[in-house]
Amino acid sequence: MLVAGIGNIFLGDDGFGPEVVRRLPPHPESDVRVVDYGIRGMHLAYDLLDRWEALVLIDAVPNRGTPGALVVFHAEPDPTSAAQLDAHAMNPDAVFAGVRALGGTVPSTVVVGCQIESVAEGIGLSGPVGAAVDAAVDAVDRVVADLLSARQEV
């Protein structure tokens, strides 16, 4: 299982994913890999060519609710998506398009996201998003445990 923090630490709350990954404790399962990809979308796309059973993305999500609110959802990639391969983009659609363009298959994906307050230039999370980081660490731990448990039941 690959746990990937994504986001740009130089754009305020967009740095949520990397901050959560930084605070995650090492995982005791040897087949769970935790990586801060930052804005390296092609790096993530290449790593996804290694047949992972599941992907957990940790990311800031567009401000459509209360800043700092966490959301956890399954994001099954649409193979017919019009997203194009973009070596410089770090959004899930561009990464998934990159994986498909390279001949890979995107694994089942769960997103642990946080509603943003601001993605203005600057380093550091806003108060509400920073306050959500510990809860996000717990949410990632629960998602990983649930995915590992489901795998053992099969």
C-alpha positions in Angstrom: 0.0 0.0 0.0 1.3 3.4 -0.9 0.4 6.4 1.3 1.2 9.6 -0.5 1.2 13.2 0.8 0.8 15.7 -2.0 0.8 19.4 -2.2 2.9 22.6 -2.5 4.4 23.7 0.9 4.9 27.2 -0.6 1.1 27.7 -1.1 -0.3 27.8 2.4 -2.9 25.2 3.0 -1.8 23.3 -0.1 1.0 22.0 2.1 -1.5 19.9 4.1 -0.5 16.5 2.6 3.2 16.9 3.2 2.6 18.1 6.8 0.4 15.1 7.6 3.0 12.7 6.1 5.7 14.4 8.2 3.8 13.6 11.4 2.9 10.0 10.5 4.8 7.5 12.6 6.7 4.8 10.8 4.3 2.1 9.8 5.1 -1.4 11.3 3.9 -3.2 8.1 6.8 -3.5 5.7 4.5 -3.4 2.7 3.1 0.0 3.6 5.2 2.8 2.1 4.7 6.4 3.2 6.1 9.2 1.0 5.9 13.0 0.8 5.6 13.6 -3.0 5.1 17.3 -2.6 4.6 18.6 -6.2 6.4 15.7 -7.9 3.4 14.3 -9.8 5.5 12.3 -12.4 7.5 10.7 -9.5 4.2 9.5 -8.0 3.0 8.3 -11.4 6.1 6.3 -11.9 5.9 4.8 -8.4 2.3 3.8 -9.1 3.6 1.5 -11.9 4.7 -0.9 -9.2 1.3 -2.7 -8.8 0.1 -1.3 -5.4 -3.0 -2.9 -3.9 -4.2 0.5 -2.7 -3.3 4.2 -2.7 -4.0 6.6 0.2 -3.7 10.2 -1.0 -3.4 13.0 1.6 -4.2 16.3 0.1 -5.8 19.7 0.5 -9.3 19.9 -1.1 -11.0 22.9 -2.7 -12.7 25.2 -0.3 -16.3 24.0 -0.5 -16.9 23.9 3.2 -15.6 24.8 6.6 -11.8 25.3 6.5 -10.1 22.5 8.5 -12.9 20.0 7.9 -11.6 16.6 7.0 -13.1 14.4 4.3 -12.4 10.8 3.6 -13.6 9.3 0.3 -12.9 6.7 -2.3 -11.7 8.2 -5.6 -11.9 5.6 -8.3 -10.1 7.0 -11.3 -12.1 7.3 -14.4 -10.2 5.6 -17.3 -12.1 7.8 -19.8 -11.2 11.0 -18.1 -10.1 13.8 -20.4 -7.2 14.7 -18.1 -3.9 14.8 -20.1 -0.4 13.7 -19.0 1.3 16.8 -17.5 4.8 16.3 -16.2 4.5 19.4 -14.1 1.1 19.0 -12.6 0.4 17.5 -9.2 -3.3 16.9 -9.1 -4.8 13.4 -8.9 -6.3 13.5 -12.4 -3.0 14.4 -14.0 -1.1 11.8 -12.0 -3.7 9.1 -12.9 -3.5 10.2 -16.6 0.3 9.8 -16.3 0.0 6.3 -14.9 -2.3 5.3 -17.7 -0.1 6.9 -20.4 2.8 4.9 -19.0 0.8 1.7 -19.3 0.0 1.2 -15.7 -3.2 0.8 -13.7 -4.3 3.0 -10.9 -5.0 1.1 -7.7 -8.1 1.6 -5.6 -7.7 5.0 -4.1 -8.8 6.6 -0.8 -8.4 10.3 -0.3 -7.9 11.9 3.2 -8.4 15.5 2.5 -8.8 18.8 4.3 -10.9 21.8 3.3 -8.6 24.7 2.7 -8.8 28.3 3.9 -6.1 29.8 1.7 -3.6 28.8 -0.9 -1.9 32.2 -1.1 1.8 32.2 -1.5 3.5 31.6 1.8 4.8 28.7 4.0 2.6 27.4 6.7 -0.9 26.2 7.2 -3.7 28.4 8.2 -5.0 28.0 11.8 -8.0 25.7 11.0 -6.0 23.5 8.6 -3.1 23.3 11.0 -5.5 22.3 13.8 -6.8 19.4 11.6 -3.4 17.7 11.0 -3.5 15.5 14.1 -7.0 14.3 13.3 -5.8 13.6 9.7 -3.0 11.5 11.1 -5.5 9.5 13.0 -7.8 9.2 9.9 -4.9 8.0 7.8 -4.0 5.4 10.4 -7.7 4.2 10.4 -7.9 4.0 6.6 -4.6 2.0 6.4 -5.8 -0.4 9.1 -9.1 -0.8 7.4 -7.4 -1.5 4.0 -5.0 -4.0 5.6 -7.9 -5.7 7.5 -9.9 -6.0 4.2 -6.9 -7.5 2.5 -6.6 -10.2 5.2 -10.3 -11.1 4.9 -10.0 -11.9 1.2 
